[in-house]
């Protein structure tokens, strides 16, 4: 079992963890829908962690399918709903580049967590949890020495993510929040 405390940092992927994945790319606020019980989970997690950070690849911007302003509108609405439900996100970092761009900010690169550490110097990656639903999320977390939690909501990737890339598998953020809450009691 994980031995963590409030001073750990929780890193969350967005699509498939906080909100439902769409076929293609989410481009509007109207297309954004929270995963089942995600708002309650974020409220619980806010009581367990001093810092919660979102790190999300958003290459729809690089493909010209949406603008950064459209993404910021989506994030603004998401944050408003999270706050209204007693949750908290302390920062959101996103990579707008195409996979072919080769930047370090795009997961599995470590640029977004490094940006978070620059903004919040007390972040210790060995005392951080990375929660995501893709192999790139797990690879990024592993490369920084984070505890990695794979959200496998639709069971679509059982054969793709090797067991050594994650420490815990949960069906949703809500299940993870319950596991961590029970562990702290």
Residue pairs with C-beta under 8 A, 6 or more apart in sequence:
1 183
2 129
2 147
2 167
2 168
2 180
2 183
4 127
4 129
4 147
4 180
4 183
5 127
6 48
6 49
6 50
7 50
7 122
7 127
8 49
8 50
8 127
8 128
8 129
9 49
9 50
9 51
9 52
9 53
9 116
9 120
9 123
9 124
9 127
9 128
9 129
10 45
10 48
10 49
10 51
10 52
10 53
10 128
10 129
10 131
11 53
11 54
11 55
11 113
11 116
11 128
11 129
11 130
11 131
11 141
11 146
12 18
12 52
12 53
12 54
12 55
12 89
12 131
12 132
12 173
13 54
13 55
13 56
13 107
13 130
13 131
13 132
13 133
13 134
13 137
13 151
14 54
14 56
14 78
14 92
15 21
15 22
15 26
15 56
15 133
16 35
16 132
16 133
16 134
16 151
16 153
17 35
17 38
17 131
17 132
17 133
17 151
17 173
18 34
18 35
18 38
18 42
18 54
18 78
18 173
19 26
19 32
19 33
19 34
19 35
19 38
19 78
20 33
20 34
20 35
21 133
21 154
22 31
25 60
25 63
25 65
25 66
26 32
26 60
26 74
27 60
27 65
27 66
27 70
28 70
28 73
28 74
29 73
29 74
29 77
32 74
32 77
32 78
34 81
35 153
35 172
35 173
35 174
36 172
36 174
37 172
37 173
37 174
38 172
38 173
38 174
39 81
39 82
39 85
39 87
40 85
40 174
40 177
41 172
41 173
41 174
41 176
41 177
42 52
42 82
42 85
42 87
42 88
42 89
42 173
42 177
43 85
43 86
43 87
44 177
44 178
44 180
44 181
45 52
45 87
45 173
45 177
45 180
46 52
46 86
46 87
46 88
48 177
48 180
48 181
48 184
51 90
51 120
51 122
51 123
52 88
52 89
52 90
53 89
53 90
53 91
53 92
53 93
53 113
53 116
53 120
54 89
54 91
54 92
54 93
55 93
55 94
55 107
55 112
55 113
55 116
55 140
56 92
56 93
56 94
56 95
56 112
57 94
57 95
57 106
57 107
57 136
58 66
58 71
58 94
58 95
58 96
59 95
59 96
59 97
59 98
59 99
59 106
60 66
60 71
61 67
61 68
61 71
61 96
62 96
62 97
62 98
62 101
63 98
68 96
71 94
71 96
75 92
78 89
79 89
79 92
82 88
82 89
90 120
91 116
91 119
91 120
93 105
93 112
93 113
93 115
93 116
94 112
95 103
95 105
95 106
95 107
95 109
95 111
95 112
97 103
97 105
97 106
99 106
103 109
103 111
104 110
104 111
104 114
105 111
105 112
105 115
107 132
107 134
107 136
107 137
107 139
107 140
108 135
108 136
108 137
108 139
108 140
108 143
109 140
110 140
110 143
110 144
112 140
113 123
113 125
113 128
113 140
113 144
116 123
117 123
117 125
125 144
125 145
125 146
126 145
126 146
128 141
128 144
128 146
128 147
129 141
129 146
129 147
129 148
129 149
130 137
130 138
130 140
130 141
130 144
130 146
130 147
130 148
130 149
131 137
131 149
131 151
131 173
131 176
132 138
132 140
132 141
132 148
132 149
132 150
132 151
133 150
133 151
133 152
133 153
133 157
134 157
135 157
135 160
135 161
135 165
137 148
137 150
138 148
138 150
138 161
138 165
138 166
139 165
141 147
141 148
142 148
142 165
147 167
147 168
148 165
148 166
148 167
148 168
149 166
149 167
149 168
149 169
149 170
149 176
150 161
150 165
150 166
150 168
150 169
150 170
151 170
151 171
151 172
151 173
151 176
152 158
152 169
152 170
152 171
153 171
153 172
168 176
168 179
170 176
170 179
